[in-house]
């Protein structure tokens, strides 16, 4: 049951909001446990809308977005820096956030904090919201007494990730639109245009050129077996998705994803930029090198690069230097290796890794700007070839029939 309450906290501030409890007495007990003296508790009639019912299904449940996490980290940085108690801060953010998913998560984390768990352990219960890197940074912040600094570093990392995703989407917007429009045009031609011409050619009984026969055969196949094609595509997509969830499948997929022309090198630069910046952030926060590499490898979204990061960790555990393990990984250019060597000699590896991340970010910016320019000629050539095939397939038999009618066939 839902209750609307109004009360005062220990500071005398009036607090009001909604609370779920089986009875009004239970709601009053929960408020007293939170340090709020209830003044009024009213039962509310629960109205479940269609959207709420859909959100109760895991498939349709809204997830915590990257923007919501960034706002949460900024708020936590400001509030913890101001010295406000952690549990009170979390309760307040849970009540004021506009995201039901984030509010539910923060309420559960706060309940665990009240039960005696630390924040990193409480957040581990929600791996879909808080990543391994997020939890590791919170763990370091709690142990060093610099939790506010941990939230600040996390907000900066998440902001860079959000900006990179936005730029990548913006660069892919035009190519995606062209590909979708091209596929739609092909469907219209195969389902509407070619069947009309095929009926005319059949009435005339003329011999069709090979290219026209291919187009007519393709159109007939799509018209007669389109449902089989849809089922085959859906089944193939489901099988590929299940295969990608296996360890070997994900490694193979991520390995060959980096070899895709034009896009693959750009994805590799983005992943290496994230690795360098996250690794530098971990070292700057005081985390040991081997532990930092473990956390960063788990947080890397490319399984193939994560393998090389774990190999770097194994090399350091054997007593090798960071420079030697980085060189053996084959992931870095000579310039980057030189910067890492300078960082080891000066004892400022984290600063050098920040410079490495900035270097990669510049390459990413240049690659994103050139992405649309690189894909556009390929799309134009593909469109030209398809238009040529369709035009020849449709007009060649018309020319032949016209020539035969005029006595020149």
FENSULHU-V366806 format. One record per backbone hydrogen bond with DSSP energy under -0.5 kcal/mol. CO is the residue of the C=O (numbers start at 1). NH is the residue of the N-H. E is the energy in kcal/mol with one decimal. If there is no record, write none. Layout:
co=(CO,CO)
nh=(NH,NH)
e=(E,E)
//
This chain:
co=(1,2,3,3,4,5,6,6,7,8,9,13,15,17,19,19,23,24,25,26,27,28,29,30,31,32,36,37,40,42,44,45,46,47,49,50,51,52,54,57,57,58,65,66,67,68,69,70,71,72,73,74,75,76,77,78,79,80,85,86,87,88,89,90,91,92,93,98,99,100,101,102,103,104,105,106,107,108,109,110,111,112,113,118,119,120,122,123,126,126,129,131,132,133,134,135,136,137,138,139,140,141,141,146,147,148,149,150,151,152,153,154,155,156,157,158,159,160,161,162,163,164,165,166,167,168,169,170,170,172,173,174,175,176,177,178,179,180,181,182,183,184,185,186,187,188,188,189,192,193,193,194,195,196,197,198,199,200,201,201,209,210,211,212,213,214,215,216,217,218,219,220,221,222,225,226,227,228,229,230,231,232,233,234,235,236,237,238,239,240,241,243,246,247,248,249,250,251,252,253,254,256,257,260,260,261,262,263,264,265,266,267,268,269,270,271,272,273,274,275,276,277,278,279,280,281,282,283,288,289,290,291,292,293,294,295,296,301,302,303,304,305,306,307,308,309,310,311,312,313,314,315,316,321,322,323,324,325,326,326,326,327,333,334,335,336,337,338,339,340,341,342,343,343,348,349,350,351,352,353,354,355,356,357,358,359,360,361,362,363,364,365,366,367,368,370,371,372,373,374,375,376,377,378,379,380,381,382,383,384,385,386,387,388,389,390,391,392,394,395,396,397,398,399,400,401,402,403,403,404)
nh=(21,44,5,19,42,17,39,40,15,37,12,9,7,5,3,21,27,28,29,30,31,32,33,34,36,35,38,8,6,4,2,47,48,49,53,54,55,56,57,60,61,61,69,70,71,72,73,74,75,76,77,78,79,80,81,82,84,83,89,90,91,92,93,94,95,96,97,100,103,104,105,106,107,108,109,110,111,112,113,114,115,117,116,122,123,124,125,126,129,130,131,135,136,137,138,139,140,141,142,143,144,145,146,150,151,152,153,154,155,156,157,158,159,160,161,162,163,164,165,166,167,168,169,170,171,172,173,173,174,176,177,178,179,180,181,182,183,184,185,186,187,188,189,190,191,192,193,194,196,196,197,198,199,200,201,202,203,204,205,206,213,214,215,216,217,218,219,220,221,222,223,224,225,226,229,230,231,232,233,234,235,236,237,238,239,240,241,242,243,244,245,246,250,251,252,253,254,255,256,257,258,259,260,264,265,263,266,267,268,269,270,271,272,273,274,275,276,277,278,279,280,281,282,283,284,285,287,286,292,293,294,295,296,297,298,299,300,303,306,307,308,309,310,311,312,313,314,315,316,317,318,320,319,325,326,327,328,329,330,331,332,330,337,338,339,340,341,342,343,344,345,346,347,348,352,353,354,355,356,357,358,359,360,361,362,363,364,365,366,367,368,369,370,371,372,374,375,376,377,378,379,380,381,382,383,384,385,386,387,388,389,390,391,392,393,394,395,396,398,399,400,401,402,403,404,405,406,408,409,407)
e=(-2.5,-2.9,-0.6,-2.2,-3.0,-1.7,-3.4,-2.0,-3.9,-3.6,-1.7,-2.0,-3.3,-2.6,-2.7,-0.5,-1.8,-2.4,-2.3,-2.2,-2.2,-2.3,-1.9,-1.4,-2.9,-1.2,-0.7,-2.0,-2.0,-3.6,-0.6,-0.5,-0.6,-0.7,-2.0,-2.0,-2.1,-1.1,-1.4,-1.1,-0.8,-0.5,-1.7,-2.2,-2.3,-2.2,-2.5,-2.3,-2.5,-2.6,-2.4,-2.2,-2.6,-2.6,-1.8,-1.3,-1.9,-1.1,-2.3,-2.6,-2.4,-2.3,-2.3,-2.2,-1.7,-1.6,-1.9,-0.7,-2.5,-2.4,-1.9,-2.9,-2.2,-1.8,-2.5,-2.6,-2.3,-2.0,-2.0,-2.5,-1.2,-2.2,-1.4,-2.3,-2.4,-1.2,-0.9,-2.0,-1.3,-2.6,-0.6,-2.4,-2.4,-2.4,-2.0,-2.5,-2.4,-2.4,-2.5,-2.1,-2.1,-0.8,-1.7,-1.7,-2.0,-1.8,-2.5,-2.3,-2.3,-1.9,-2.3,-2.7,-2.1,-2.0,-2.1,-2.5,-2.5,-2.2,-2.2,-2.4,-2.3,-2.3,-2.5,-2.4,-2.3,-1.7,-0.7,-0.6,-0.6,-2.2,-2.2,-2.3,-2.4,-2.5,-2.5,-2.3,-2.5,-2.4,-2.3,-2.1,-2.1,-2.2,-2.4,-2.6,-2.4,-2.1,-1.3,-2.8,-0.7,-0.7,-1.7,-2.8,-1.9,-1.6,-2.6,-2.2,-1.6,-1.7,-1.3,-1.0,-2.2,-2.1,-2.0,-2.7,-2.7,-2.5,-2.4,-2.7,-2.2,-2.3,-2.4,-2.3,-2.5,-0.7,-2.0,-2.3,-2.2,-2.7,-2.6,-2.6,-2.8,-2.6,-2.5,-2.3,-2.5,-2.6,-2.1,-2.4,-2.5,-2.4,-1.0,-1.1,-2.5,-2.1,-2.4,-2.7,-2.8,-1.9,-2.3,-1.7,-0.9,-0.9,-1.0,-2.4,-0.5,-2.8,-0.7,-2.4,-2.1,-2.1,-2.2,-2.3,-2.5,-2.3,-2.2,-2.4,-2.6,-2.3,-2.9,-2.7,-2.3,-2.3,-2.3,-2.2,-2.6,-1.5,-2.2,-1.5,-2.7,-2.5,-1.9,-2.3,-2.6,-2.4,-1.9,-1.7,-1.0,-0.5,-2.1,-1.6,-1.1,-2.0,-2.3,-1.9,-1.9,-1.9,-2.3,-2.1,-2.1,-2.4,-1.3,-2.4,-1.5,-2.2,-2.3,-2.2,-2.3,-1.4,-0.7,-0.6,-0.5,-0.7,-2.3,-2.2,-1.8,-2.1,-2.2,-2.1,-2.0,-2.1,-2.1,-2.2,-1.0,-1.6,-1.9,-2.5,-1.9,-1.8,-2.2,-2.6,-2.3,-2.3,-2.5,-2.5,-1.9,-1.6,-2.6,-2.7,-2.2,-2.6,-2.8,-2.0,-1.7,-0.8,-0.7,-2.2,-2.2,-2.3,-0.7,-0.6,-2.2,-2.4,-2.4,-2.4,-2.7,-2.5,-2.5,-2.3,-2.6,-2.3,-2.4,-2.6,-2.7,-2.7,-2.5,-1.8,-2.8,-2.1,-0.6,-2.6,-2.2,-2.6,-2.4,-2.6,-2.4,-2.3,-1.5,-3.1,-1.0,-1.2)
//
